[in-house]
Amino acid sequence: MDFASPDTVTLSSFIRDEERKNQSATGELSKVLSAIALGTKVVSQGVNRAGLASMLGMTGEQNVQGESVQKLDIFADQVFDAVLGRSGQFVSMVSEERESVIEAARGDDFSKYVIAFDPLDGSSNIDVNVSIGTIFGIYKRVSSGSKVNKERPKDFFQGGRKQIAAGYTIYGSSTMFVFSTGQGVQGFTLDPSIGEFILTNRDMTIPDNGTVYSCNEANSPGWNDQTKDYVNKLKEKGNCEGEKCSHRYVGSLVADFHRTMLKGGIFLYPGDKKNTEGKLRYLYECAPMAFLAEEAGGKASAGSVDILDIVPDNIHQRSPLIVGSKKMVEEFVSLA
Ligand code: P6P
């Protein structure tokens, strides 16, 4: 990469150019994106050194989800709590690792935004060196006054369509930061030699069709008829739109979603008899991915209703997630 080339766009120059285009820009969202980028660099270092710094393995505790907590989960939660808190832009935050709303640091209680984040999604894959990631969704606050009502944090109950920004970072063969502020989806790759994010995927779009379906087939006995019929149709036809279909499932949402963003296809984590609302969380997994998918020309459904049209009433609420190539998700919805 020729760093001096005018074709080399860094995250900071991209943010500056976007601000110049948007006369009403106040620079606050830029501070948020810069804070997330910093947190990503720190977590990336931690993930890459985990094996050396004995950060692998479980803490022996369980998180609010009742899931075993890996040491890196806690590390990532602490990093993003710190960098997001220090950005001074959030009146409150929701983390997958915390039971209740995290209130802003003193003096930030009149900040404009709230953020829901999963600090390290896919952590069960950490010990086996599979790509994992961070996911976030940002909303403008609708509450007033300086204190957030922890019981009824209505700022988080606006529905995914009210997100003003969303994104994910993926700690894989390279570290990437993929986000949208409603102007398309941009993908930046970290150059660790200089510690800078470089724009490598401008205006990402999901192909209308794909040849990959991604789901945990072990859950199929409990699937509803809509999911069974859709997956069986793909397998019986032996093709996705005339091409051979493949099944790919990493078991790490960020990895499965990132592949779907780049190659097309459909990712399905539906409800089943045991978990009628599925496993994934609305605020910091489903809604951010749905925002990105729609910005990239794809679609995201809970089965019959668009993910972004769901209005949650619990900060850890679950939702089914069927997301990816528009035509494939529309086919799934047509079977409802
Ligand atoms: P299963 C990881 O634990 C996660 O939350 C997502 O990243 C992933 O898509 C899903 O769970 C995998 O769940 O039940 O297939 O192992």
Boltz pocket constraint, residues with backbone or C-beta under 6 A from the ligand:
constraints:
  - pocket:
      binder: B
      contacts: [[A, 121], [A, 122], [A, 123], [A, 124], [A, 216], [A, 251], [A, 252], [A, 253], [A, 254], [A, 269], [A, 279], [A, 280]]
      max_distance: 6.0
